[in-house]
Amino acid sequence: MASKNNHIIQQRFLQKLKEIIPSNYSLVDELADLLQISTDSAYRRIRGETAVSMDEVVKLCQHYKIPLGLLGADQADGVTFNYKLVSDDTASFREYLTKLLADLQKIKSADTKEVIYGAADVPLFHHFNYPEQAAFKVFYWLNSVSNLPTLEGKSFTMDIIPEDILELGKKVFETYRDIPSIEIWTEESANSTIKQIDYYWEAGLFEKQDDAVLVVEQLADMLSAIQQMAKQSNKNLEAPVKKKEGEKDNFQVYYSEIQIGNNNILVQVGDTKVNYLRHQTFNYMYTTNTKFCNETELWLSNMIRKSTLISGVSEKQRYQFFKKIQKNVDRLLEKVKS
């Protein structure tokens, strides 16, 4: 019985591994390369004829950032999470963006994929399409959240964030742009960014007034672009790809009158569901626990049912929703210009 259970666990683990690696990669080649074994030995492990040793499991988990909890059955009273923490240095944030980009690229390469984003804040991907807006958000995260020592006592200026970080962020947005997604917004979703800019302005943390004006103007531009994306149900404004018959829209936006307490992201990639939970502003933890992900999917589905679809259709509701947000941005723009 123990041998049979071990075989089932090994098959489950290797199946999860197959779903995690990019679709253009061979599981056999990956096993052979990482474990330094022959392809024949790799095939025997996949077929269950040879056991995967604990050392090999640890090596695979460390390489693919897989929680060891995947080796067991989903527990009714426990969930295993991986946690990605950004420490107090710029290199850590660069690593964070690199990992985020790699995750999005894996999702994009899958035949079946979708992102459902319960947005307590504007989904962070959108900020990275606007360099000055992105620079401010990165500065805020590193200075006010991570308390980066090198930024202590400094005011925001456009060149304070390394160019390669902004370029990496741009790639993050461009990859997310091509993944079908559903975003659930509330009237509060944009307020955190508005309040962050307002606080920095009131605290004298902008080096120049022109910088503050430009950041607010780009916030307005970003929201206008998202409104246009919602109108055409596609995040690619430059070259929208027509969906094939039976495919979902590239971009669906729902307006919820029920507040969302925390950013909650459910990803479907192949046959696997992954739930990402934002923690302490932009750190995140994630799990593939089936029961947890299914419960999250049910919660998000209920949110969607109680929300109003404002992409593609509902032109009046879409206009009114974004108009309320833009009024708050306009007031902030007047404030920083005065």
N, C-alpha and C positions, 0 to 999 in steps of 0.2 A: 504493500500500500504506500509506504514511504517513497519507494522508487517511482511509482506512478505519479504521486503528488509532485515530486521533484521534477519529473519530466514536464508536467503541466506548467509548473512555475517557470521552467526554462523556456518553454515555448511561448508563454505569455510575455516574458521579458524580451525575447528576440523579436517577437511581433511588434512590441512597443518600439524597440530599437529601429526596426525597419520603417516604422511610421515617422520616426523623428528625423532620420537622415534624409537629405535631399533626394527627390525622386529619381534624379539622374545618377545617383550613386548606387553601387552594387553592395548589398549586405555582405556577400561572400568576400568581396575585395576589401571591404572595411574591416571585417573580422581578421582576415589574413594579415592585413597591414598593421593594425593596431596591436594584435596579439602576437605578431611575428610567428605565424604558423602557415602551413601550406594551405592552398585553396581546398584540397581534399579534406584536410583536418577541419577547415571552416565548414564545409558541407556536412561533415559528420556531426558537428555541434548543432547546426540548423535542423538536421533530421532527428536529433535527439539520441543518436548512437553514441556520442561522447558527451560527457558532462562538461558544462562550463564551470571552471574552478572559481572559487571565491576571489582569488587574486585577479582573474580575468574579468569577473563581474565588476570589481572595484575599478579596474583600469578603464573599462567601457563607461561606467557611470561617471567617473571623473572627466573623461574626455568629452562626453556628450551632455554633461551637467544633468544627469538623470538621478532623481531621488531613489535611494535604495528601497523605499517603500513600495516601489513598483514590483518588487520581487514577490510580494505577498498579495493575497486577495484584498479587495477593498474592505476596510473595516467599517462596521456600523457606527462606532463611537470614536474613530480616530482618522485623521487625514494628514498625509505627509506632504509638506510644501518644500519647494526650493525657495531660497530667499536671496535676492540680488540687492546688495547694499552698496551705495556710493559713498566712499570714504572722503576724507577732507583733503583731496588733492585733485588737480585738473586731470591727471592721468587716469584716475578712477572714473571720472565722468566720460572720458574718451572711451574707456573700456565698456562702460555702460551702454553708450550709443553703438559701439561695435557689436555688442551682444544683441541689442535690440534690432539692429539691421540684419544680423544673421538669422534671427528668429523670423523676421518678416520675409526674408528671402526664401526660407524653407516653406513658409505658408504660401507664398506666391507660386512656388514651383509645384505645389500639390495640385492634383486634378480636381479635388473637391476642397474648397476652402471658403471660409466666411469669418468675419469678425463682427461680434455684437458688442457695442461699447455703451454701457450705462454711464453717461458723462456728467459727473458732478461738476467738472471743469471742462473747458474746451479741450477735446482730445489733443494731447501734446504734439501729435504728428503735424497738425496744421500749422503750428507756430514756426516749424522749421522751414516752411516755404517762404518766409520773409526774414531776411538776414538781420535787420535791425530789431525786429520783434523777437526773433530767436535769441539774439545776443542779450537782450534785456532779460528774457526768461531764464537763460542759462546763468547770467550774473545773479539773478534773484535766487535761483536754486542753490548755487554754490556759496553765495554770500550770506543769505538770510536763513537758509535751511541747513546746509552742510557746514556753515561757519568756516569756510576755507581761510586759513591764516593769512595767505598772501593777499587776500582781498579785504582784510579787516581795515576799517577806516577809510576805504576808498570809495569814491563816487563812481556812478556808471558813466562810461563813455563807450563809443561804438567799437573802438579798437582794443578793448580790454579782454575780449574773449578771442582765443586763438582761431585763426581762419580755418584750420583743418577741422576743428570741432563743428563749426558752422557748415562746412562742406559735407561732413559726415551726417549732420542733421538733415541736410537737403536730400541726401540719398535715402534717409529714413522716410521722409515724406513721399518721395517719388515711388518708393516701393509700396508703401501703404496705399498710395493713390490707385494702384492697379489691383488691389485686393477687394473683392466685394465686401461691403461693410454696411452695418446698420448702426446708426448712432441715435441714442435717446437723450434728448436735451431737455432742460428746464429753463425757466427765465433766469435762474441763478448760475447757469453753466458758464457764462462769460464774466460774471461779477468778480470772481477771484482775481482774474488778470487785471480788471479795471481797478480793483482795490489795491493790488500790488503797485501799480503805476502811481496811483493817487498817493499812497503812503510814501513812496520814494520821492515824489515831488514835494510833499509837505515836509519831509524830513531833510530836504536839501541834498538828496543823494544822486541827483543828476548833475554831472559836471557842467553841462550847458543846457540852456533852455531849448535850443534847437534839437538836441537829442531827445528830450522829453516829447516835444511836438512830433518828431518823426516816429517815435515808438507808438504814440497814440494814433497817428495817421495810418501806420501799418496795421494796427489792430483793427481799425475801421475797414481797411482794404481786405484783411483776412476774412472778416465777417461777411463782407459783400461777396467775396469769392465763394465762401461756403454757401451763402444764399443762392448763388448762381449754380453751384454744384447740385444743390437740392432741387433746383428748378429742372435741371436736365437729367437728374438721377444718375449722375456720373461725376466722379472726382477729377477726371482728366478734362480740364477746360480747353486745353490746346488741341488735343486730338482724341476726342472720345471714341472708344471702340464700340461699335454696335453689338449689342448682346445677341447671342445665338438663340434660336427658338428653345424655350424651356429654361433658359438661364435667368437668374435673378438680376435685378438692377445692380449696377456697380455701387450705388449709393442710395440708401434709404435713411431718411431722417424723420424722427418722431418727436412731437412736442408733448411732454408729460407735465401735468399740473401737480403731480406728486413729486416731492423732492427726492433726489437720489443722494443718500448719505455719503457714499464713497465711490470713486471710479471703479467700475467692475467690468472686466473684459472677458468675454467667452470666445474662444477661437475654435473653429472646426477646421482640422487639417487632416485630410484623408478620412480614416475611420476614427481618429482620435480627437477628443475634446480636451482643451486646456483652459483652465480658469486663471486669469491674472488679476490679482488684487493690488491696487496701489496702496503704498504704506509710507507714511511720513512724506507726503507730497509727491515724490517721483520714484522712490524706491519701490520695488514690487516683489511679491512672492507669487508662486504659481504651483498648480497641481494638476495632475491628470486623473485624480481619483474619480472613478466613474460616477459614484453616487453623488459626490459633491458637485461635479460638473452638471449632472442631470438636474439636480435641485436648483442650481444657478440658472440653467436654461429655462426651467419652469418659472422661476421668479422673473427673469427678463421677458419671457413670453407674456406673463401677466401684466408687466409694465407696458408692453407694446399694445396689448388689447385695450388698456385703459388710456392710451395716448392717441394723439391725432397725427396721422401721416401728413407731413408737410413737404414731402419731396414728390416731384412728378405731378401730383394733383394738389388740390386745396391751395390754389394760388393766393386767395384772400387771407387764409390763416397763416400761410408762410410769410407773406408780406407783413402782417400785423405782428407776428412773433419777432422777426428780425428788426422791425421798426422800433419796438420797445427797447431792444438791446442797443441799437444804434443811437437812440436818444441819450442813453447813459454815457456812451462813448463821446457823443457830441458835447455833452456838458463837461466831460473831463478835458476835451480838447480846448474848449473855451477857457477853462481854468488855467491850463498850462501855457496858453498863449497870452494871458493877461499879465 
